[in-house]
Amino acid sequence: MIVERTEYKDKPVLVLKRNEEDKYPFSFGLSKARLIIEAIEDIKKFVAENDSKEEKK
């Protein structure tokens, strides 16, 4: 994964890319970053519960 820091309207933004050619990177600012941090355990649980379902397809 590639993580880049940039700005949008003079606000800090993180951009997450699968690779350099990623057409649809995931970007978010400080307020969404705080939400992610608050929900990180729920996000980890979600991934764990659904990863095995994706592998079976």
C-alpha positions in Angstrom: 0.0 0.0 0.0 1.1 3.5 -0.7 0.3 6.3 1.7 0.6 9.9 0.6 0.0 13.1 2.5 -1.5 16.0 0.6 -3.9 19.0 1.1 -7.4 19.8 -0.1 -8.6 23.4 0.5 -5.6 24.0 2.8 -6.5 21.0 5.0 -4.4 17.9 5.5 -5.5 14.7 3.7 -4.2 11.1 3.6 -4.5 9.2 0.4 -4.2 5.4 0.5 -3.5 3.5 -2.8 -3.2 -0.2 -3.5 -0.4 0.7 -6.0 0.8 3.6 -8.1 -1.8 2.8 -10.8 -4.7 2.7 -8.4 -7.6 4.5 -10.2 -9.7 4.9 -7.1 -7.6 5.8 -4.1 -9.1 6.2 -0.6 -8.7 9.6 0.8 -9.8 11.2 4.0 -9.1 14.2 6.2 -8.6 14.7 9.9 -12.2 14.4 11.1 -12.6 11.0 9.3 -9.2 9.9 10.5 -10.5 10.5 14.1 -13.6 8.4 13.3 -11.5 5.6 11.9 -9.3 5.6 15.1 -12.3 5.5 17.3 -13.8 2.6 15.4 -10.5 0.7 14.7 -11.5 -2.4 16.7 -14.9 -2.6 14.9 -13.1 -2.2 11.6 -10.7 -5.0 12.5 -13.6 -7.3 13.5 -15.4 -6.5 10.3 -12.4 -7.5 8.2 -11.8 -10.7 10.2 -15.4 -11.7 9.9 -15.6 -11.1 6.2 -12.1 -12.0 4.9 -12.9 -15.7 5.0 -16.1 -15.1 3.0 -14.1 -13.4 0.3 -11.5 -16.2 0.1 -14.3 -18.8 -0.4 -15.6 -17.0 -3.6 
